[in-house]
Amino acid sequence: MNLNTIRESIDQVDSELTGLLEKRLELVCQVIEIKKAQNLSVLDEKREHDLLKKIAAQVENPEFTDCIVNTYKDIMKNSRAFQTETLK
């Protein structure tokens, strides 16, 4: 395999990830409506902790665990920021 072929594969994965992240944010919009109606906090520390543990357990290659967990931390941080901005 050459560099361009690998990069094309990465581009395909990135395209799939973008679609999945958009779907995730559509679900976050539904969460925002519920939190707004029930006057709930944006941050749910237990939920985030449990999710990160679950994600770490799903990683098949232990060498990738920290990177993937950190990526999810960023996703959740950005989700919280989106929720906070939307709830203003």
FINU-828679 format. One record per residue: residue number from 0; y, x, z of N, C-alpha, C in turn; residue in three letters. Coordinates in nm, 3 decimals, padded with zeros to 5 digits. Layout:
// residues N
@num->NUM	n_y->Y	n_x->X	n_z->Z	ca_y->Y	ca_x->X	ca_z->Z	c_y->Y	c_x->X	c_z->Z	residu->Ala
...
***
This chain:
// residues 88
@num->0	n_y->-00.118	n_x->00.085	n_z->00.000	ca_y->00.000	ca_x->00.000	ca_z->00.000	c_y->00.124	c_x->00.089	c_z->00.000	residu->Met
@num->1	n_y->00.225	n_x->00.048	n_z->-00.076	ca_y->00.349	ca_x->00.127	ca_z->-00.076	c_y->00.458	c_x->00.056	c_z->00.005	residu->Asn
@num->2	n_y->00.567	n_x->00.126	n_z->00.024	ca_y->00.676	ca_x->00.075	ca_z->00.108	c_y->00.730	c_x->-00.058	c_z->00.057	residu->Leu
@num->3	n_y->00.750	n_x->-00.070	n_z->-00.073	ca_y->00.806	ca_x->-00.196	ca_z->-00.128	c_y->00.712	c_x->-00.314	c_z->-00.106	residu->Asn
@num->4	n_y->00.583	n_x->-00.291	n_z->-00.118	ca_y->00.485	ca_x->-00.398	ca_z->-00.096	c_y->00.486	c_x->-00.442	c_z->00.049	residu->Thr
@num->5	n_y->00.494	n_x->-00.347	n_z->00.139	ca_y->00.501	ca_x->-00.380	ca_z->00.282	c_y->00.629	c_x->-00.457	c_z->00.312	residu->Ile
@num->6	n_y->00.740	n_x->-00.412	n_z->00.255	ca_y->00.868	ca_x->-00.482	ca_z->00.278	c_y->00.865	c_x->-00.624	c_z->00.222	residu->Arg
@num->7	n_y->00.799	n_x->-00.645	n_z->00.110	ca_y->00.787	ca_x->-00.780	ca_z->00.055	c_y->00.706	c_x->-00.868	c_z->00.150	residu->Glu
@num->8	n_y->00.603	n_x->-00.810	n_z->00.211	ca_y->00.524	ca_x->-00.885	ca_z->00.310	c_y->00.608	c_x->-00.917	c_z->00.432	residu->Ser
@num->9	n_y->00.689	n_x->-00.823	n_z->00.476	ca_y->00.779	ca_x->-00.847	ca_z->00.590	c_y->00.878	c_x->-00.957	c_z->00.555	residu->Ile
@num->10	n_y->00.932	n_x->-00.954	n_z->00.433	ca_y->01.026	ca_x->-01.059	ca_z->00.390	c_y->00.960	c_x->-01.197	c_z->00.394	residu->Asp
@num->11	n_y->00.834	n_x->-01.204	n_z->00.355	ca_y->00.762	ca_x->-01.332	ca_z->00.358	c_y->00.744	c_x->-01.382	c_z->00.501	residu->Gln
@num->12	n_y->00.706	n_x->-01.290	n_z->00.590	ca_y->00.691	ca_x->-01.326	ca_z->00.731	c_y->00.826	c_x->-01.370	c_z->00.788	residu->Val
@num->13	n_y->00.933	n_x->-01.298	n_z->00.754	ca_y->01.067	ca_x->-01.336	ca_z->00.801	c_y->01.105	c_x->-01.476	c_z->00.754	residu->Asp
@num->14	n_y->01.070	n_x->-01.508	n_z->00.631	ca_y->01.098	ca_x->-01.642	ca_z->00.579	c_y->01.024	c_x->-01.748	c_z->00.660	residu->Ser
@num->15	n_y->00.898	n_x->-01.721	n_z->00.690	ca_y->00.820	ca_x->-01.815	ca_z->00.772	c_y->00.878	c_x->-01.826	c_z->00.912	residu->Glu
@num->16	n_y->00.917	n_x->-01.713	n_z->00.971	ca_y->00.976	ca_x->-01.715	ca_z->01.105	c_y->01.106	c_x->-01.796	c_z->01.107	residu->Leu
@num->17	n_y->01.186	n_x->-01.781	n_z->01.004	ca_y->01.313	ca_x->-01.855	ca_z->00.997	c_y->01.287	c_x->-02.005	c_z->00.999	residu->Thr
@num->18	n_y->01.190	n_x->-02.049	n_z->00.921	ca_y->01.156	ca_x->-02.191	ca_z->00.920	c_y->01.106	c_x->-02.238	c_z->01.056	residu->Gly
@num->19	n_y->01.025	n_x->-02.158	n_z->01.121	ca_y->00.973	ca_x->-02.195	ca_z->01.253	c_y->01.084	c_x->-02.196	c_z->01.358	residu->Leu
@num->20	n_y->01.175	n_x->-02.099	n_z->01.350	ca_y->01.287	ca_x->-02.098	ca_z->01.445	c_y->01.378	c_x->-02.218	c_z->01.425	residu->Leu
@num->21	n_y->01.396	n_x->-02.258	n_z->01.300	ca_y->01.476	ca_x->-02.378	ca_z->01.275	c_y->01.408	c_x->-02.502	c_z->01.333	residu->Glu
@num->22	n_y->01.277	n_x->-02.514	n_z->01.316	ca_y->01.203	ca_x->-02.625	ca_z->01.377	c_y->01.215	c_x->-02.622	c_z->01.529	residu->Lys
@num->23	n_y->01.210	n_x->-02.502	n_z->01.586	ca_y->01.222	ca_x->-02.488	ca_z->01.731	c_y->01.359	c_x->-02.540	c_z->01.777	residu->Arg
@num->24	n_y->01.464	n_x->-02.504	n_z->01.703	ca_y->01.598	ca_x->-02.549	ca_z->01.740	c_y->01.615	c_x->-02.700	c_z->01.722	residu->Leu
@num->25	n_y->01.546	n_x->-02.757	n_z->01.625	ca_y->01.549	ca_x->-02.903	ca_z->01.611	c_y->01.490	c_x->-02.969	c_z->01.736	residu->Glu
@num->26	n_y->01.384	n_x->-02.909	n_z->01.790	ca_y->01.326	ca_x->-02.960	ca_z->01.915	c_y->01.419	c_x->-02.936	c_z->02.033	residu->Leu
@num->27	n_y->01.487	n_x->-02.822	n_z->02.033	ca_y->01.585	ca_x->-02.794	ca_z->02.138	c_y->01.694	c_x->-02.900	c_z->02.138	residu->Val
@num->28	n_y->01.733	n_x->-02.947	n_z->02.021	ca_y->01.833	ca_x->-03.054	ca_z->02.013	c_y->01.784	c_x->-03.179	c_z->02.084	residu->Cys
@num->29	n_y->01.655	n_x->-03.208	n_z->02.075	ca_y->01.599	ca_x->-03.322	ca_z->02.146	c_y->01.601	c_x->-03.297	c_z->02.297	residu->Gln
@num->30	n_y->01.573	n_x->-03.174	n_z->02.335	ca_y->01.578	ca_x->-03.136	ca_z->02.477	c_y->01.720	c_x->-03.154	c_z->02.530	residu->Val
@num->31	n_y->01.818	n_x->-03.114	n_z->02.451	ca_y->01.959	ca_x->-03.127	ca_z->02.491	c_y->01.992	c_x->-03.273	c_z->02.523	residu->Ile
@num->32	n_y->01.947	n_x->-03.363	n_z->02.439	ca_y->01.976	ca_x->-03.505	ca_z->02.462	c_y->01.915	c_x->-03.553	c_z->02.593	residu->Glu
@num->33	n_y->01.795	n_x->-03.511	n_z->02.624	ca_y->01.729	ca_x->-03.550	ca_z->02.749	c_y->01.801	c_x->-03.488	c_z->02.868	residu->Ile
@num->34	n_y->01.834	n_x->-03.359	n_z->02.857	ca_y->01.905	ca_x->-03.293	ca_z->02.967	c_y->02.040	c_x->-03.358	c_z->02.991	residu->Lys
@num->35	n_y->02.106	n_x->-03.396	n_z->02.883	ca_y->02.236	ca_x->-03.462	ca_z->02.895	c_y->02.222	c_x->-03.597	c_z->02.964	residu->Lys
@num->36	n_y->02.125	n_x->-03.675	n_z->02.923	ca_y->02.104	ca_x->-03.809	ca_z->02.979	c_y->02.063	c_x->-03.803	c_z->03.125	residu->Ala
@num->37	n_y->01.986	n_x->-03.699	n_z->03.161	ca_y->01.935	ca_x->-03.688	ca_z->03.298	c_y->02.015	c_x->-03.589	c_z->03.383	residu->Gln
@num->38	n_y->02.125	n_x->-03.540	n_z->03.326	ca_y->02.212	ca_x->-03.445	ca_z->03.396	c_y->02.133	c_x->-03.325	c_z->03.450	residu->Asn
@num->39	n_y->02.049	n_x->-03.267	n_z->03.364	ca_y->01.967	ca_x->-03.153	ca_z->03.401	c_y->02.034	c_x->-03.023	c_z->03.361	residu->Leu
@num->40	n_y->02.001	n_x->-02.917	n_z->03.432	ca_y->02.055	ca_x->-02.784	ca_z->03.403	c_y->01.995	c_x->-02.729	c_z->03.274	residu->Ser
@num->41	n_y->02.073	n_x->-02.647	n_z->03.205	ca_y->02.024	ca_x->-02.581	ca_z->03.084	c_y->01.911	c_x->-02.485	c_z->03.121	residu->Val
@num->42	n_y->01.929	n_x->-02.407	n_z->03.224	ca_y->01.829	ca_x->-02.307	ca_z->03.263	c_y->01.721	c_x->-02.368	c_z->03.350	residu->Leu
@num->43	n_y->01.597	n_x->-02.347	n_z->03.309	ca_y->01.480	ca_x->-02.385	ca_z->03.388	c_y->01.398	c_x->-02.257	c_z->03.405	residu->Asp
@num->44	n_y->01.426	n_x->-02.185	n_z->03.513	ca_y->01.366	ca_x->-02.053	ca_z->03.534	c_y->01.213	c_x->-02.059	c_z->03.538	residu->Glu
@num->45	n_y->01.158	n_x->-02.159	n_z->03.603	ca_y->01.012	ca_x->-02.169	ca_z->03.611	c_y->00.953	c_x->-02.189	c_z->03.473	residu->Lys
@num->46	n_y->01.012	n_x->-02.275	n_z->03.393	ca_y->00.964	ca_x->-02.299	ca_z->03.256	c_y->00.967	c_x->-02.169	c_z->03.175	residu->Arg
@num->47	n_y->01.077	n_x->-02.095	n_z->03.185	ca_y->01.088	ca_x->-01.971	ca_z->03.109	c_y->00.986	c_x->-01.868	c_z->03.157	residu->Glu
@num->48	n_y->00.970	n_x->-01.856	n_z->03.287	ca_y->00.872	ca_x->-01.762	ca_z->03.343	c_y->00.732	c_x->-01.796	c_z->03.296	residu->His
@num->49	n_y->00.697	n_x->-01.924	n_z->03.305	ca_y->00.564	ca_x->-01.968	ca_z->03.263	c_y->00.542	c_x->-01.945	c_z->03.113	residu->Asp
@num->50	n_y->00.644	n_x->-01.972	n_z->03.033	ca_y->00.633	ca_x->-01.953	ca_z->02.890	c_y->00.612	c_x->-01.805	c_z->02.855	residu->Leu
@num->51	n_y->00.687	n_x->-01.717	n_z->02.920	ca_y->00.673	ca_x->-01.574	ca_z->02.893	c_y->00.534	c_x->-01.523	c_z->02.932	residu->Leu
@num->52	n_y->00.480	n_x->-01.574	n_z->03.042	ca_y->00.343	ca_x->-01.536	ca_z->03.081	c_y->00.243	c_x->-01.584	c_z->02.976	residu->Lys
@num->53	n_y->00.261	n_x->-01.706	n_z->02.928	ca_y->00.171	ca_x->-01.762	ca_z->02.828	c_y->00.179	c_x->-01.682	c_z->02.697	residu->Lys
@num->54	n_y->00.301	n_x->-01.648	n_z->02.657	ca_y->00.319	ca_x->-01.571	ca_z->02.534	c_y->00.252	c_x->-01.434	c_z->02.549	residu->Ile
@num->55	n_y->00.274	n_x->-01.368	n_z->02.660	ca_y->00.214	ca_x->-01.235	ca_z->02.683	c_y->00.062	c_x->-01.243	c_z->02.675	residu->Ala
@num->56	n_y->00.005	n_x->-01.349	n_z->02.726	ca_y->-00.141	ca_x->-01.364	ca_z->02.726	c_y->-00.194	c_x->-01.391	c_z->02.585	residu->Ala
@num->57	n_y->-00.111	n_x->-01.443	n_z->02.496	ca_y->-00.154	ca_x->-01.474	ca_z->02.360	c_y->-00.151	c_x->-01.353	c_z->02.267	residu->Gln
@num->58	n_y->-00.080	n_x->-01.249	n_z->02.306	ca_y->-00.068	ca_x->-01.131	ca_z->02.221	c_y->-00.202	c_x->-01.059	c_z->02.217	residu->Val
@num->59	n_y->-00.253	n_x->-01.038	n_z->02.098	ca_y->-00.385	ca_x->-00.975	ca_z->02.084	c_y->-00.379	c_x->-00.824	c_z->02.097	residu->Glu
@num->60	n_y->-00.275	n_x->-00.761	n_z->02.047	ca_y->-00.262	ca_x->-00.616	ca_z->02.055	c_y->-00.171	c_x->-00.581	c_z->02.172	residu->Asn
@num->61	n_y->-00.226	n_x->-00.525	n_z->02.279	ca_y->-00.145	ca_x->-00.496	ca_z->02.399	c_y->-00.025	c_x->-00.405	c_z->02.371	residu->Pro
@num->62	n_y->-00.034	n_x->-00.326	n_z->02.268	ca_y->00.076	ca_x->-00.238	ca_z->02.231	c_y->00.201	c_x->-00.317	c_z->02.192	residu->Glu
@num->63	n_y->00.183	n_x->-00.442	n_z->02.148	ca_y->00.293	ca_x->-00.525	ca_z->02.101	c_y->00.349	c_x->-00.618	c_z->02.209	residu->Phe
@num->64	n_y->00.285	n_x->-00.626	n_z->02.325	ca_y->00.320	ca_x->-00.727	ca_z->02.425	c_y->00.467	c_x->-00.720	c_z->02.466	residu->Thr
@num->65	n_y->00.515	n_x->-00.603	n_z->02.506	ca_y->00.654	ca_x->-00.593	ca_z->02.553	c_y->00.753	c_x->-00.633	c_z->02.444	residu->Asp
@num->66	n_y->00.729	n_x->-00.589	n_z->02.323	ca_y->00.820	ca_x->-00.621	ca_z->02.212	c_y->00.823	c_x->-00.772	c_z->02.187	residu->Cys
@num->67	n_y->00.707	n_x->-00.835	n_z->02.187	ca_y->00.701	ca_x->-00.979	ca_z->02.161	c_y->00.763	c_x->-01.058	c_z->02.276	residu->Ile
@num->68	n_y->00.732	n_x->-01.020	n_z->02.398	ca_y->00.791	ca_x->-01.089	ca_z->02.514	c_y->00.943	c_x->-01.073	c_z->02.512	residu->Val
@num->69	n_y->00.992	n_x->-00.954	n_z->02.480	ca_y->01.137	ca_x->-00.933	ca_z->02.473	c_y->01.201	c_x->-01.015	c_z->02.362	residu->Asn
@num->70	n_y->01.131	n_x->-01.031	n_z->02.252	ca_y->01.180	ca_x->-01.115	ca_z->02.143	c_y->01.194	c_x->-01.259	c_z->02.191	residu->Thr
@num->71	n_y->01.094	n_x->-01.307	n_z->02.266	ca_y->01.102	ca_x->-01.443	ca_z->02.320	c_y->01.213	c_x->-01.457	c_z->02.423	residu->Tyr
@num->72	n_y->01.237	n_x->-01.352	n_z->02.500	ca_y->01.350	ca_x->-01.356	ca_z->02.594	c_y->01.481	c_x->-01.376	c_z->02.518	residu->Lys
@num->73	n_y->01.495	n_x->-01.306	n_z->02.405	ca_y->01.614	ca_x->-01.323	ca_z->02.323	c_y->01.622	c_x->-01.462	c_z->02.263	residu->Asp
@num->74	n_y->01.510	n_x->-01.513	n_z->02.217	ca_y->01.508	ca_x->-01.650	ca_z->02.162	c_y->01.554	c_x->-01.750	c_z->02.268	residu->Ile
@num->75	n_y->01.502	n_x->-01.735	n_z->02.389	ca_y->01.538	ca_x->-01.830	ca_z->02.496	c_y->01.684	c_x->-01.811	c_z->02.538	residu->Met
@num->76	n_y->01.732	n_x->-01.687	n_z->02.540	ca_y->01.873	ca_x->-01.662	ca_z->02.573	c_y->01.963	c_x->-01.731	c_z->02.472	residu->Lys
@num->77	n_y->01.930	n_x->-01.718	n_z->02.344	ca_y->02.009	ca_x->-01.782	ca_z->02.240	c_y->01.995	c_x->-01.933	c_z->02.243	residu->Asn
@num->78	n_y->01.879	n_x->-01.982	n_z->02.280	ca_y->01.859	ca_x->-02.126	ca_z->02.295	c_y->01.946	c_x->-02.180	c_z->02.408	residu->Ser
@num->79	n_y->01.950	n_x->-02.108	n_z->02.519	ca_y->02.036	ca_x->-02.151	ca_z->02.631	c_y->02.183	c_x->-02.153	c_z->02.590	residu->Arg
@num->80	n_y->02.225	n_x->-02.050	n_z->02.515	ca_y->02.364	ca_x->-02.045	ca_z->02.469	c_y->02.394	c_x->-02.163	c_z->02.376	residu->Ala
@num->81	n_y->02.300	n_x->-02.194	n_z->02.288	ca_y->02.316	ca_x->-02.308	ca_z->02.198	c_y->02.324	c_x->-02.438	c_z->02.277	residu->Phe
@num->82	n_y->02.238	n_x->-02.453	n_z->02.376	ca_y->02.242	ca_x->-02.574	ca_z->02.460	c_y->02.373	c_x->-02.585	c_z->02.534	residu->Gln
@num->83	n_y->02.417	n_x->-02.475	n_z->02.593	ca_y->02.542	ca_x->-02.476	ca_z->02.670	c_y->02.660	c_x->-02.515	c_z->02.581	residu->Thr
@num->84	n_y->02.666	n_x->-02.457	n_z->02.462	ca_y->02.775	ca_x->-02.487	ca_z->02.369	c_y->02.769	c_x->-02.632	c_z->02.324	residu->Glu
@num->85	n_y->02.649	n_x->-02.681	n_z->02.297	ca_y->02.632	ca_x->-02.819	ca_z->02.250	c_y->02.667	c_x->-02.920	c_z->02.359	residu->Thr
@num->86	n_y->02.639	n_x->-02.886	n_z->02.484	ca_y->02.665	ca_x->-02.979	ca_z->02.594	c_y->02.812	c_x->-02.984	c_z->02.635	residu->Leu
@num->87	n_y->02.895	n_x->-02.898	n_z->02.581	ca_y->03.039	ca_x->-02.898	ca_z->02.618	c_y->03.106	c_x->-03.024	c_z->02.572	residu->Lys
***
